[in-house]
Amino acid sequence: MKGVFHVRGTAEGPVIRLPMPLSFWGGVDAETGRIIDHSQTHHGALLGGKVLVMPSGRGSSSASSVLAETIRNGTGPIAIIMERPDPIITAGAMVARSLYGTVCPVVVCPIDGIEGGQTIRISEDGDEADIEIS
């Protein structure tokens, strides 16, 4: 499977797939990486060490700072795959890379066929993201 990098990088880990968009602002505890948005089916789940797959991000420009903090703390996702581009998610990952030197690839591609519990490996294939699902 191929995708478009919005933030380049490599990662490999288990999938946590959300059926609806997530806002990191008010939806994730930056200290623990726990999903605290009660409307999410994965309420209470931890994002740390996982590849987050979701349709897109959901609002608040402050969500980028919360995402950057989860990445800095090591409690955030190791990569994010979305079906639709989200500049706020991209900005958070870019800030974490720039300020903290920690890479969280952000990839946009179709997410059909990606399920929770699978393992995803993201590698760089020229300008594209190469996504291997197992």
Helices and strands as residue ranges (DSSP letters): E 2-7, E 11-17, E 28-29, E 34-35, E 51-54, H 63-73, E 79-82, H 87-95, I 96-100, E 106-108, E 119-125, E 128-133
